[in-house]
């Protein structure tokens, strides 16, 4: 991985999982450039560990999850899709909890939760449906009646 821009450095005492040496691990906040389709997207404020001995960069599991969310946000912005907080706002506008709204739309609760937390990217079709529900929340009732879902 190549860092596009580095903002901050701090040192921590840790063991590098790549070379196995202890100490001299820097934490950098970078802007990462990731490939997406036929272009590259910038993922800002990515936290990365860099070993002072071998010079390799790596993610802790928590850093990897955060980077994945940030990459999904970059994809959603690039594709003009709703971000997680916008999906939450639309769901709250319906007055339904995740489980009920997901069931009424024929979705798994897990998928809906991942879209809201930016752990996954919804399809363009689902994004369009959510935008329609934002304009008219009664569409949820119509779809539920159509599907016979409670």
N, C-alpha and C positions, 0 to 999 in steps of 0.2 A: 504494500500500500504506500502510496506517495502522498505526503501531506501537501496540500496546496498552500496553506498559510498557518503559521504557528503563532499563538497569542501569548501563552503563559508557560512558565516552567517552574516546577517545584520538585524537590527531591524527597524520595521516600526510601525507607530501608525495607527491601523486599527481595525475594528470590526470583530471578528471571526464569520463566518456564522454558526458554529456548536454549540458553547456555548453562543454566543451573547455578550461576554465581550469585552470591548474596550482596545486596547493597547497590548504591549508585543507580537506582531506577528513577528516572524522571517522569513526571506526569506533565503531559502537554495538552493544551486545548488547541485543537487545530480545526481548519476548514478542510474537509476531505472532498476529493473530486471522485465521484463514482460513475462508472459507465451505466447508461440507461438507454435502451433502444439504440438509436444511431447518434446519441449525443452523450454528454456528461452532465451530471447534476452536482451542485455544491451542497455538502452536508456540513452546516456550520456548528460550531461549539461541540465538536467531537472530542471526548476525553480519551487519551491514548497513553499507555505506558511505553517508555523507551529505555532499554537497558544501556547503562553507561559502559559496559564491557563489550558486548557484541554489537551494539548499535541498532538492534532490531526493535521494531515497534510491535506491540501486542495489546490485546484487549483482555481485561478481566471479564468474567461472565456478566457482571453488572454493566460494565462499559459496553460490551457487545450488545446487550439488550437495548441500552439507551441509544447506541448508534443505529441499530435497526429501526427503532421508532423514528429517529431523526431522518433516516433515509426514506422511510415511508411518508413522512411529512413532505419531504422534497418531491417525491413522486406525485403525491396528491396535489401539491401546488402546481407542478409542471403540467399535470393532466386536468387542472381546474376542477378537482374533486373536493367534496366537503372534507374538512379536517375533523378530527375527533370531537373537539369542543362544539363544532357546529352540529354534528350528529346528536350529541347529548342535548343540545338546545332544542332540536327538532323533536326528539323523543319526549323531553319534558313538556313541550308544547302540547303533545297528545295526552299528557297526564297518565301515561302508562309506564310501568317499570320495564326494564329490558326484556325480561322473560315473556311478558304478555305481548309486547309489541313484536318481538321476534316470532312468537307463535302465530300471531295474526297475519304476519307477512310471509309465513312459511319458511322461516329461517331458523338456524340454530342460535341459541343464546350465546354460545361461545363465539360465533362469527360476529354477531352484533357487538359484543363486548370488545373484541379485537379491533373493530373499526373505530369504536369510541375512544380506545386508548392508543390509537395509531400503531398497533402491533401488526395490522394487516391493512391492505388497501381494498376497498370495495370496488365492484365492477361499475362501469359507466352506467349500465342499466339500473343497478340498485341506487346509485347516486341520483339518477334522474327521478326514481320513485320517491326517494327521501325528499328531494326538492319539491315534488308535487305535494307530498304530505305536509311540508312546511307551509305551502300556500293554502292547503285545505286539509286540516287534520281529520276531518270526517271521512276522508278516503280510507283511513284505517278501518273504520267500522264497515264501510262498503266492502272492502277486500275480505274482512273477517266473515261477513255474512255470505259472500260469494264462495269462500272456502269452507264455510261451516266451522270456523275456528272461534274458540271463546276468548 
